[in-house]
């Protein structure tokens, strides 16, 4: 009467699922006319049970709460806590037809299918860890500390719990391996804040607790939530990774991946799984997410050993649900020995590269497959360090920073606030020597960091994969880079001490004021802002907009482009000698930020773009850069390398978008085939690769020419890349958006923001039309010289 569709007078066929050693689970089948109705019944095992084990009621609650989230679970129909019905409490849920993979090696599959299965597993885990426990009502699972007691981390609570469970399951044939592991875990338990990260965790997350679609690499349901709780996400991640330490032993519960040629099999390595999780757009927004991975891995092996010991004891008591339960004492000893080895290796490797950063600088990474330019040892070292820094600190903190900025904005009532994490990451970058790398070798100043333009261009591509974070963290973001180059090449010693030094140290930021709303600023000779000489300095009047960086509260100095009025200039000058560049303190009287400007709806906070009014702004004479009428000369020196930077960052964005498209295409199925099997998608992938490689080589050629023959002589090639790179990036990002469908245009991925940034760069630093005009003019001039 409580189960909809069930007929009390109908025959019921009951079959126990053989898989699993926990709560007994049964398939219920009933013929109703010409169709079979099916349900799943899950119950507590009979007999005396360990405290807090086999919590059927808790499992039912979790299924019910998760049904309306992105985590796929079966529908639950009813919970019965009356033991008189079938002997123990039980619940009934939906039966889903699909595939359950008992063994992680996924035999009899193609490599591409294996890869997709593993990536789908990671995707679901990200969704699980991103569940808002308060919204779905699972906050009640949180463990509250007793008043007056010190809070314990999830790992510490797990250690105490499973030690207690193990002690309750001891038998006369125990091994000392478990006692050794318990002692090590207690002694090496980390106590820092990273251990207190929390979210909903499954507690037994692995391939054989997922039901996959019959033909697609898509998870239909996550099952077996008996051990779920509010805990540290690493407890689930490390649980997945246990398979990499276990061999595949025939006819035993030990089925792992150790010894398998993963690359040939198409199965991601442990490092790749960890990177997929950390870099996923749906991963939990937690700072220092991967800290103490090895400890959690050892703890997972300990927990599995404790569970195995419990199964073994139940076998001796005669109430275990699995046929091979009597083997589990050997399993417990084996698991404990691996846990001890993990902690031993951790102590030997402390301070070295984290697991998920391994091989990031290998084959296929930016700069690994390029024409053999002459690269310095310093560059090779910086490239590897930057790739590791990106993986260790930038990708994991991308969404953390957005969340932190949002929280700070609400707290302070303004979008123009600096999240604390940003400054923390900058300190880490400085410590690693990843700072001011853009200041390349230059005969005009002594501030260079020892790299060529070609070398920095390759680093710029890496930074461009997260252009809203990585460049600023390394003090390599526009417009500061261009402004610092101007001060380094053309500033006086006094100007450099006052403005360049604090900019290079990252203590302040700057903006560049050139574009004006009332004239076509693509023709710089149109600039109307006046810089009028006075007895004590200059008086500036004008109206600027798209002054990037002016909204940042750390912005202290403006580099402004204007002209000295013709009626008071002391000498005749051409239109290209009418403009000047001058330094204007942000807090100078008469400087008014009228409003902030959005880019396709994005405010780019806390950096921002502003409309600025200059109303009789007075600055001293020593604020003039290089001299009256030298603005165009400065601009040409500034823009060449700056355009290289923009273009290589665009290539980094395009590479990331292409990776996202390929990943998506392998996981999604349309018209009974994965997207990657459709001709239109394969063409999009191939075209994107061709276009990225063409653009990269052209950009590196332009960079090499600046190094070899200088800005002025390389300007045709600089103009060519400034047209090619934004258009290429737009095409690649657009294809990725198409592959993602609705998700591609919303805030759930970075693609929409990337598209907006790339589209803007068809205008910034000169629109395509101006650069095409320059290319054509120089091409015609070269043709004439050949005649």
N, C-alpha and C positions, 0 to 999 in steps of 0.2 A: 504493500500500500504506500510505502514511502519512496520507492524507486519507480519513476515514471517509465512506462512501457513494459514493466515486468508483470508477467501473469502468474499469480499464485498457484493456479492449477496446472500450469505448464511444466513439462519436464525440464530439468536444469542439469546441464553437463558441467562438471567442475574439473579443471585440469590445473595442477600446480606448475608454475614456471620453474624450470630447473636452475635458472641462472640466479646467482646471488646467495649470500650467506646470512642475510639480515632478516627483516620481517617477511614471513611467508606471503607469497603473492600468487593469486589464482585467476585463471581465465574462466568467466562464467558465460555459458552459451545456452540460448533457448530458441527453439524453432517456433516461429510465429508465422503461420501460413507458409509461403515459399521463401521466406528470408530468415537469416540467422541473426538474432540480436546478441550483442556481445558487450560485456562489462569486465572490469578488473576489480577484484576484491583484494585488499591488503590488510593484514591483521598482525597483531602482536604474536610472537611465538609463545607456546605454552611453557609452564614451569616457572621456576624462580629466576628472575632476571636481575641484571646489575642495575644499580640506581641510575636514573636519568637515561637509560638505554631504551631503544625501541619505542620512541615517543610518537605513536600513531596520531594522537590528537594534535600535536604540534605540526606534524607533516600535513595533515588535512588543512589546518589553518593557513599554511604557507601556499599550498596549491590554490586555495580559494582567493588569497590576496593577490597572487601573481597573475591570475587569469587575464586581468585587464591591463597588464604591462606588456613590454616588448619581449619579455621572457616567455618562450613557448612552453606551456604546460597543458596536461589534459584537464578536461572539465571534471570537477568532483561533484558527486550527486548527493551523498549522504554520509554522515558519521554516526556510528553506533557505539556508545560507551558501555552498554549493558552486556556484561560478560556472560549472562545467562543465555544469550542468543546462540553464539557459536563457541563459547568458552573464553574468548578474549575480545577486547575492543577491536573494531575494524572500520574501514571506510570503503566506499565503492566509487570508482571513477570511470571515465571514458576509456574505451579500448581503441588504440590507434594502430593501424596497420602501417608498418614501416620496417626499417632495417635497424638492427642493434648489432654493433661490431664488438665482439667479445675481445678480440685481440688487436693491439695497436698497430701491428704490421700491415693490416688490411690486405691480406693476400687476395689474389685473383682480381686485382683492380689495376687500372692503368695509372701511371705516375701522376697524370693531371688530375685524376679523380681523387687520389690520395691527398694531394695538396689541397684540393678544394674542401675535402672533408675536414682536414685539420684547421683550415682557416675558418670554416663555418663554426667549428667548436670554439675557437677563440672569439669570434664575433658574438656568440651567445653568452660567453663568459663576461665579455665587456658589458653587454646589456644587463646581465644579472647584477654585476657590481655597481651599475649606475642607477639601480632602482632607488627611488626616494622612499625610504622605509617609513617615514612619517605620513606620506601621502597615501600609502597602501595599508597603513595600520599595522606594520610589522615592528614598529619601534618598541612594542611590548616585549620583543625578544631580547632587548638590550639587557645586559647584566649590570645591575646597579650595585655600587660598593656600599658596604655597611657604613653608617655614619661614624666618623672618627677614624676610619681605616683608609690606608693609602690605596688609590685606584691601581688595579693590576691590568697590564696589557693583555690582549687576547692570547698572545703566545704563552704568557705566564699562566693564564687560567687553563689553557689547553694542556700545558705541561703538568699542572697539578691534577687536572681531571683524569688524564690518561695514565698518569702514575698511579692514581687511586684505582682506576679500572684494572690496570695490570696487576697491582697487588692483590685485588679481589679475585683475579683469575690465575693466580700462581698454582703451579702443580709441582709434583716432586721431581720432575725432570727439566726444570728451568735451566737456562743458560746464563752465564755472567755478562753476556753482551748487552742485555737490557739494562742491567744495573750500571754498567759503564756508561751507556748512553744517557741514562737518567742523570747521572752525576755530571756529565759534560754539559748537557743542556741547561742544567741548573746553574752551573758555574759560568757559562758563557752567555747567559740570557742578556740581550741588550736592554738598556733602560731609557734610551733617548725617545724624543717625541715621535719619531717615525714609526715606532712600534705601536703607537696608539691610534693609527689610521683605522677607520672601520667602515664597513658597509655590510650588506647582506651577503653571506657566503654560503655555499652549498654544503661544504664539508666532505663531499665524496665525489667531486666533479671529475669525471673521466669519460672516455668514449663510450664505455658500455653502460653508462647511465644516461645516454642520449638516444632518442629514437629519431632516426633520419627518414626523410621521404623515401619511398620505394625506389625512385629513379634519380632524384635530384640531390645535390650536395646541400641539403637544407634540413635544419633541425626542426622536427615537428614537436618534440617535447623533451624537457629535462625531467627526469624521474628520480625517485629515491632521495627524498629530502629529509630523511630521518635525522641526519647530523647537522642540518642547517642551523645557522645562528647569526648574530651580528658580530662580525669579527674582522680580521685583517685580510685584505684581498690576496695577499701572498700565500695564504693557506690553501686557496684553490689553485693558484698558478703553480705553486710548488708541487701540488698533487698531480697535475698534468705531467709535470717534468720528471716525475719518478720513473716513468717508462724508459727514459733515456739511460737509466742506471741499471735496468733489469734486463737480463737475457731472456730469450724465449725458450723455456724448458717444456718439452712436450709432456702432455698429460699431467700438468701441474697448474696451480693457480698463478705461477710466476710467468707472465707473458709480457716481455718488454721489447725494446728496440736496440739494446746494446749489441754491437757486432754487425748490425745491418748497414748496408751501404745506403744511407738516407738520401743522398743526392740522386742516385740512380733510381731509387724507389719513388722519388717524388715527395718524400715526407720531410717537412721542414725540420731543421736542426733545433736543438734547445734554444740556442741564441736567436734563431729566426722566430720561434714561437714567442719568446719573451719580447722581441722587438715588435712583432705584430700586435701583441697585447698593449704594450706601452704606447705605440704610435697610433693606435686605432682611434677614430673620432668619437667612439663611444666608451673609451676607457674611463675609469673613475677619476674624478677631479681631486687628486690627492697629491700633496707635495711630498717629495722624496719617496715616491711610490715603490721603487724597487730596492730601497735600503734593506739590508739584512735578508736578502733572498736565500743565501746558503743556510742561515739558521732555520728559516721556515721549512726549507727542504729537508733538513735533518729531523725537524720536528714532525714532518709528514711521515717520514719513514718510521719514527718512533710510534706515532699514532697507529699506523698500519700494523706494526708489530704487536701493539697492545690489543688491537681488534682481533688479529689472528690468534693471539693467546686466548682471548675470550671464546672464539669459535672452537678452539681446541679443547678448552675446558668443558664447553657445552657438549662436545662429542663424547667426552668421557662420562658426562652425566646422562647422555642419551637423548638430548633435546635439541641437537643442531639441525638446521634445515637443509644443509648441503650434504651430498654423498661423500665428498672427499675431506670432510672436516677433520678427520684424524691426522691428516698430513700437516695441519697448520702450526704445529709446534716448530717444525723445521723452517716453515715460512717466517715465523716470528723471529727466530734467531737470525735468519738471512737478512731480513729487513733491518734489524737492529745493527748488524755489522756494516751495512751500507750507510746508515745514519752516522755511525762512528767515523767512517771514512770521509764522509762529506765534511764533518767538523774538523777532521785532521787536515784535509786539503785547504779548508777555509783559513786555518791558522797559518798555513804556509804561504797562502796567496794574499793575505791582508795587504791592502794598499795598492794592489794591482788592478788590472782592468776588470770591471764588472762583467758577468756572464753575457748580458744582453748587448754589450758593446763589442764582443769578439767578432773579428772578421769584417767590421764595418769599413775598413780601409782596403778590403780585398778586391778581387776581380769585379769589374763593373761599377765600382765606386767612382765618384767624380775625380777626374785626374788620373785614373788608372789606365785608361786606354786612349791616350792622346799622342799626336805626333811628338817625336822626341825632341822637344825644345831643350835647351840647356837649363836644367833646373838645379838650383842650389840645394845644398844639404839642409839649409834653414827652411826652405820651402817644403821639402819632403817631410821634415819633422812637423812643421805647422799643419800641413794637410792632414796627416794622421791624427794629430792632436785635436784638430777642429772636428774631424769626422766623429771622433770619440766623444768630444764635448757635446756635439749636437745630439748624439744618441743618449748620452748620460744625463744631460741637463735641459736641452731645448725641447725636443719632441715630448718628453714626459710632462713638461711644465707649460706647454702651449695653452691648454685649456685651463690649467690651474691659474695661470696669470689672468686670463679673461675673467674667471670667476672672482679672483681676488680684486681685480679692478672694479668689477661690478659691485662687490660688497663695500669697497672703499668709497665708491661714488655715492651709494645710498647713505653711508655713514656721514659723509661730509657735504652731501647735497650738491655735488658738482662732478661732471665727467672728467674734469681736468685735474686729476689726482694721480699720484704715482704709487702703484702697488709695491709694497715692501720687497716682494720676491724679485722684482726687477733689479733693485740695487744689490741684492744678495748674489744674483747671477753675474752681475758685472764684476763683483769682487772675485768670484771664482774664475771668470775669464782672464782677468788681470793676473791672477796667481799662476795661470797656465801659460802666460805669454801670448794670449790671443787678444791683442789690444792694439788699436791704431795701425792695423796691418795695411790699410789703404795708402799710407804715406810711403809711396814707392821711391826707388832711386831717382834723384833729381839733382842736377847740377846747380839749381837755383836756391837750394836750401840744405840745411844740415840736419833736418828732422826725420829723414827717411828711416824706415824700419828694415832696410836691406833686401826688399823684394823688388822684382821687376813688375811691370804692368801685366805681363803674361801670367806670372806666378800669382799675383793677387787676383787676377780675373778668375782663375780656377777656384780660389778660396771663396770668391764672391758668389760663384754658382752654388757652393755648398750653403752659404748664408742665405741665399735666395730661396731655399726650400721652405724657410719660415721667415719671410721678409719683414713681418711685423714685430719680430722679436730678436732673432739672431744678430742682425746688423747692429742694433742699439746695444745689445749686451756686450758686444765686442768693440764698442765705440767706433763703428764703421758705418753709421747710418747717415743718409742725406737728410737735411742739407748741411749737417755738421761737417761731413767729409770735404765737400767743396769749399766751405767757408774756412776750414782749417788749412786746406791747400793754398787758398788765397792768402791767408795770413802768413803761412810759412814761406811762400814765394815772394810776396809783395809787401808784407807788413814791416813796419819799423820795429826796432828792438823793443821800444816802449809798448807798441800795439801787441806784439807777441807776448810780452810778459803779462800784460793786463788781460788779454782775451785768449790767445792761443794756448798758453800753458793750462789754464783751468778747463778749456775745452778738451785738450789732450788728456787731462787727468779725469775727465768725465764728471767734473763738479758742476758744470753749467752746460746749457745747450744754446743753440743759435737758430736764426731763421734768415731767409733770403727774400728780399722784397724787390721784385722786378715787374711782374705782370700787373697791368692796370685795366680796370673795367671800361674805361671810356675810349680806349684806342685798341687797334689790332696789335697786341703786344708780340705776336709772332715776328713782326718787323720791329726790331729793337730800336730803330731810329725814331719810332713813333712815341717813345716814352716821354711823358709830359711832366713828371715830377721835377721840380726845380730845386737846385742846390745853389743858393745865392750867397756869394762871399760877403762877409761883414768884417769890421775891424778886428773882431775877436774870434771869428770862426766862420761858420756857415749857417744859413737859415734854410730849412727844408720844408717845402710845401708840396703835398701831393696826396693821391688816393691810390692805394695798392690793394690787390686781392690775390688769393692763392699764395699767401705768404705762409709757406709750410713751416710748422714748428712754432708759430707765434702763440698758439694756445697753451703750449707746455709751460707749467709754472716754473720750470727750471730755465726757460729761455731768458737770457740776459743781454744778448747783443743781436742787432740786425745788420746784415750787410745789404745796403740799399743801392740800387741803380737809379741815377737821375742825371739831369743835365744842367749846366750853368747857362742861365738866360743869355741869348745872343747879344742883347743890348748892353750887357756889361762885361762880356768876355774881352780879355785884353788882346787876343790874337785871333786871326782868322783860322777857321778849322773846317775840315770836311765833316760830313754828317757822321762819320765813324770816329771822329775825335771830339764829338760834342758831349758824349756821355762820360760820367764819372761814377766811381764806386766809393761809398763812404760808410763809416761805421757809426751806427746810431744805438746808444744804450736803450734797452727796452723800457726802462723807467724814466726816460727823458720827458720833460714837460712838453705836452702837445702830441705825444704818441697815444692814439686811441684805437683799441681793438673794437671795431664796430660790431662784428658778429663772426661766428664760426661758420665754415662752409662744409657741406657734406659731399662725399663722393659716391654717387649712386645710392644715397641714403646712409652710407657709413661715415661716422664722424672722425674716425682714425684717432680717437682719444687714447692716451693723453697727449699725443703729438699734435694733431689737428692742423687745420688750414684756416687762415683768417683773412678777413677784410680789415684793412688798417688805414686810418686817416693820420696824415702828418700835417699838423697845423702850427706853422711858425715854430718848428722844432729847432732849437739852437744847439749846435755841437761845436767843440773847439776845433781849431785848425788842424791839430794833430790827429783828427779822426779821418782825414782824407787818405785814401789808399793809393799809393804810387804817385799821385799827382792829378791835377785837373785834366780832364779829357782823356784819361787813360782807361776808362771803363771797358771799352771793347777789347783792348789788349788783355786786360785781366780776365774777361769772360772767356776768351779763346783759350787761355791757359788753364782755366778752371773746368771747362766743359768737356774737353777731350777724354781725360781719364774718367770723369763722372759718368759719361755716356757708356763707357766700357762697363762700369760698375752696374749701371741700370740694366744693360743688356744681359750680362752674365747672371744677374739675379733673376731676370725673366726666364733664362734657360733653366735655372734651378727650379722655378715654379712650374715650368712646363714638364720637367722630369718627374716632379712629384705628382702632377696631375695625370701623367701617363701611367705611372705606377698604380695610382688609384683606379684608373680605368681598367687596367689589366686584372687587378685584384677583384674588382667588382664583376668583370665579365666572366671570371671563372666560377663565381659563386651563384650567379643568377641564371635562371632558366626561363626561356620564353619559347613558345611553340615547340615544346618537348626537347629542346636542345639548350645547352648552356650558351650564354651570349657569345662566348669566345669562339663558338663553332659557327656563328653566323658570318657570312661574307662581309657584310657592311662593317661589323665591328673589327674583324681582322684587317680590313683595309684601313680603318681609322687608326689602329695600332701601328700598322706599317708606315702609313703616311706621316704619322707623328714622329716616329723614330727617324725617318729620312729628314724631315724638316728640322728637328732638334740638332742632328749632327751637322747639317749644312750651316745652320745659324751659329753653332758653337765654333766651328772652324773659321767662319768669316770673322767672328768677334775676336778670336785669338789672333787672327792675322792682323786685325786693326791694332790690337794691343802690342803685338810684336813690332809693328811699324812705328808706333809711338816710342817704344823703347829704342829703336834703331835710328829713326830719322826725325823724330819729334812730332809734336801735335799738329803743327801747321801743314806739314807735308803728308800727314796721314789723314787729313780731314775728310777726303772723299770716302775712305773706308769707314771712318767713324760715322759719317752721314748714312752710309749704306746699312750698317748694323742697327742704327737708330730707327730705320724704317723696317728692317727685316725682323728684329727680335720681338717687338710688341705684337706685330701681326702674326708671327709664328706662335707665340705664347697664347694669343687669343684663340687661334684655331685649335690648338691642342687642348686647352682648357674647355673650350666649347664642346669638343668631342667627348671629353670626360663627363661634362655635365649631361650630355645626351645619354651617355651610358648609365648614369645614376638616376636619370628621370627626375621625378619630383624632389628627391633628396638633394639633387645637385644644385637646385636653385634656392634652397632654404639654409638655415643656420646650422644644420646638422653636419655639414662638411665645410672645408675651407674653400671649396671650388668657387662659390659665388663671390667671395671676397677676392680671391685670386683674379677672377675675371674683371672685377671692377678696377683692381690695381693695374692690370695689364692694359685695359682700355684707356685708362688715364695716361699711361706712358706713351700713347700715340700723340699726346698733346704736350706733356711735360718736356722741358728742355727742347722745345721746338716741335711743331706738328709735322706729320709725314710730308706734307706738301712743301714745306721749307727745305727739308733735307733732300727731297727728290729734285727740287730746283737746284740745290747746291751740287748734287751728283751730276745732273745734266750739264750744268755750266762748266764744271771741271772736266767732264768727259769731252765736251766740244773743244775746250781750250787745249786739251792733250792731243786731240785729233788734228787741230791746226798746226801744232808744233811738229807733227810727224810729216806734214806735207812738204 
